[in-house]
Amino acid sequence: MIRQLAHCESGGSGPSDRPIFGGRGAYLGRLQFTVSTVVAYQRKRDGTQLTGRKPPTWRTTTTAPPRFAKYMIFELEEPCHWPLCSRKIALAQRDDAISSR
């Protein structure tokens, strides 16, 4: 499900380790996080404060963004951060089905 979301958000082209630069650099990685989202949710998740330089490294990493998305979707129940792609892949309905197990 996270892979499908990333595929939709990034336009689905190129190898999975290829850096993605969306919105003229405003969005990070295949899941298209903004720097402010990464900083805010990192603080919310474990209380640590990221510097402004740390989130941009997410453009080239393949492990942190999916874990972060899982935290936002499953633990916080906030699939709304990806409005278009979440509708396309029925993220809310799939999240409900997984959560009810």
C-alpha positions in Angstrom: 0.0 0.0 0.0 2.8 2.4 0.9 4.6 1.4 -2.3 1.4 2.2 -4.4 1.1 5.5 -2.6 4.7 6.4 -3.4 4.3 5.3 -7.0 1.3 7.5 -7.4 2.9 10.5 -5.7 6.1 10.4 -7.6 4.6 9.9 -11.0 5.7 6.3 -11.1 8.6 6.6 -13.4 12.2 5.5 -13.0 14.0 3.2 -10.7 13.0 3.2 -7.0 16.4 4.5 -5.9 16.2 7.5 -8.2 15.9 10.8 -6.2 12.6 12.6 -6.7 12.4 16.4 -6.8 8.8 17.5 -6.7 7.4 21.0 -6.6 10.8 22.6 -7.6 12.5 21.0 -4.6 9.7 21.7 -2.2 8.7 18.1 -1.7 10.9 15.3 -0.5 11.2 11.8 -1.9 8.7 9.5 -3.5 6.1 10.2 -0.9 6.4 14.0 -1.5 6.7 15.2 2.1 7.4 18.9 2.7 10.3 19.8 5.0 7.9 21.4 7.5 5.8 18.2 7.6 8.9 16.1 8.3 10.1 18.4 11.1 6.6 18.6 12.7 5.8 14.9 12.6 9.3 13.9 13.8 8.8 16.1 16.8 5.3 14.6 17.3 6.6 11.0 16.9 9.5 11.0 19.3 10.1 14.5 20.5 13.3 15.1 18.5 13.9 18.3 16.6 15.4 17.9 13.1 17.6 20.6 11.7 16.7 22.2 8.4 19.3 20.2 6.6 18.2 16.7 7.7 14.8 16.4 5.9 16.2 17.2 2.5 18.4 14.1 2.7 15.1 12.1 2.3 15.2 12.7 -1.4 17.8 9.9 -1.7 16.8 7.5 1.1 14.4 4.7 0.6 13.8 3.5 4.2 12.8 6.6 6.4 10.0 8.0 4.3 8.0 4.7 4.1 8.3 4.3 7.9 7.2 7.9 8.4 4.2 7.4 6.1 3.2 4.2 8.0 3.4 6.2 11.3 1.2 8.9 9.8 -1.4 6.6 8.3 -1.6 3.8 10.9 -0.7 5.3 14.2 -2.0 8.8 13.7 -4.8 7.8 11.3 -4.0 10.7 9.0 -4.0 9.5 5.4 -5.3 12.9 4.4 -1.7 14.2 3.6 -1.9 12.7 0.1 -5.4 13.8 -1.0 -5.4 12.8 -4.7 -3.4 9.6 -4.5 -5.1 8.5 -1.3 -8.4 8.6 -3.2 -6.9 6.9 -6.2 -5.6 3.9 -4.2 -8.5 3.9 -1.7 -6.1 4.4 1.2 -8.7 5.3 3.8 -10.8 2.2 3.1 -7.7 -0.1 3.0 -6.5 1.5 6.3 -9.8 0.8 7.9 -9.7 -2.8 6.7 -6.1 -3.3 8.1 -6.9 -1.5 11.4 -10.0 -3.6 12.0 -8.0 -6.9 11.9 
